[in-house]
Amino acid sequence: MEVSEEPKSLLADVDGTMCPSRVVLEHVTSRWGVLILIALRERSYRFSELRRRVGRVSEKMLTQTLQTLERDGFVHRDAKPVIPPRVDYSLTAIGEEAARQVWELARWSERQVTAVEKARVRYDTVREASQ
């Protein structure tokens, strides 16, 4: 039997409680991570533009999420040495792939809203009747 020479991080198993892929999944599918990745699919954005595009995200949360996505290699931060300073955010190659995946999930979610709302009404009706 041949033993794999790949580092453990390349042998990811999201079902494993200590698997580093869980952290990656958490970052990509976080509330703001998803929306930032989807927005950056369109084009690169400056910070304030991205904040307006995403909507309802605080400056602090946008900064933290962008830093996390940049650290993970999904987002590229391009700081231009001009006055006033200009910083643009765009997707890296792996970021584009992640954005495509979460975009598909977002589109699926949009198509399922009616079914989910009906399920909620059924659930609430049964819960209220049993109390």
C-alpha positions in Angstrom: 0.0 0.0 0.0 1.4 3.4 -1.0 1.4 6.2 1.5 0.5 9.7 0.2 3.2 12.3 0.4 0.8 15.2 0.4 0.7 17.5 3.4 -2.2 16.9 5.7 -3.8 20.2 4.7 -4.2 18.8 1.1 -5.9 15.7 2.5 -8.8 17.8 3.9 -11.9 16.1 5.2 -14.5 18.7 6.2 -16.2 16.0 8.3 -13.1 15.8 10.6 -13.6 18.0 13.6 -10.1 19.4 13.5 -9.9 19.8 9.7 -8.6 23.1 8.5 -11.1 23.1 5.6 -13.8 23.9 8.2 -12.2 27.3 8.8 -11.9 27.9 5.1 -15.6 27.0 4.7 -16.5 29.3 7.5 -14.7 32.2 6.0 -16.2 31.7 2.5 -19.7 31.2 3.7 -19.8 33.8 6.5 -22.6 36.3 6.3 -20.4 39.0 4.8 -17.9 36.7 3.0 -20.5 35.4 0.7 -21.8 38.9 -0.2 -18.3 40.3 -0.7 -17.2 37.4 -3.0 -20.4 37.8 -5.0 -19.9 41.6 -5.4 -16.3 41.2 -6.4 -17.4 38.8 -9.2 -18.6 41.9 -11.1 -15.4 43.9 -10.9 -12.9 45.3 -8.5 -14.2 47.8 -5.9 -12.8 50.5 -3.7 -13.6 50.0 0.0 -16.5 52.6 0.2 -18.0 51.3 -3.1 -17.9 47.8 -1.8 -19.5 48.8 1.4 -22.4 50.5 -0.5 -22.7 47.5 -2.8 -22.9 44.9 0.0 -25.1 47.1 2.1 -25.8 47.1 5.9 -22.2 46.0 6.7 -20.3 48.1 9.2 -16.9 49.5 8.3 -15.3 47.3 11.0 -16.9 44.0 9.7 -16.1 44.8 6.1 -12.5 45.5 7.1 -12.2 42.3 9.1 -13.9 40.2 6.4 -11.7 41.6 3.7 -8.6 41.0 5.7 -9.7 37.4 6.4 -10.4 36.8 2.7 -7.1 38.4 1.7 -5.2 36.3 4.2 -6.9 33.1 2.8 -5.9 34.1 -0.7 -9.4 34.9 -2.1 -9.1 38.7 -2.3 -6.3 40.9 -3.6 -5.8 44.3 -2.0 -4.1 46.7 -4.3 -3.0 49.9 -2.5 -1.9 52.5 -5.0 0.7 55.1 -3.8 -1.3 58.2 -4.8 -2.8 61.1 -2.9 -5.4 60.6 -1.7 -4.7 56.9 -1.1 -6.5 54.5 -3.4 -7.1 50.8 -2.5 -8.9 48.4 -4.8 -10.1 45.0 -3.9 -10.5 42.2 -6.5 -10.7 38.4 -6.6 -7.7 36.2 -7.0 -8.0 33.0 -9.2 -9.0 30.9 -6.2 -11.3 33.8 -5.1 -13.1 33.7 -8.5 -13.6 30.0 -8.1 -15.0 30.4 -4.6 -17.2 33.3 -5.8 -18.7 31.1 -8.5 -19.6 28.5 -6.0 -21.3 30.8 -3.5 -23.0 32.7 -6.4 -24.6 29.4 -7.4 -25.7 28.8 -3.8 -27.1 32.3 -3.7 -29.1 31.8 -6.9 -30.4 28.4 -5.6 -31.4 30.2 -2.4 -33.3 32.8 -4.4 -35.2 30.0 -6.2 -36.1 28.3 -3.0 -37.5 31.3 -1.0 -41.2 30.4 -1.7 -40.7 26.8 -0.6 -38.8 27.8 2.5 -41.5 30.3 3.4 -44.2 27.7 3.0 -42.2 25.3 5.2 -41.9 27.9 7.9 -45.6 28.5 7.9 -46.3 24.8 8.2 -43.7 24.4 11.0 -45.1 27.5 12.9 -48.7 26.2 12.5 -47.8 22.8 13.9 -45.8 24.3 16.8 -48.6 26.7 17.7 -51.2 23.9 17.6 -49.2 21.7 19.9 -48.7 24.4 22.6 
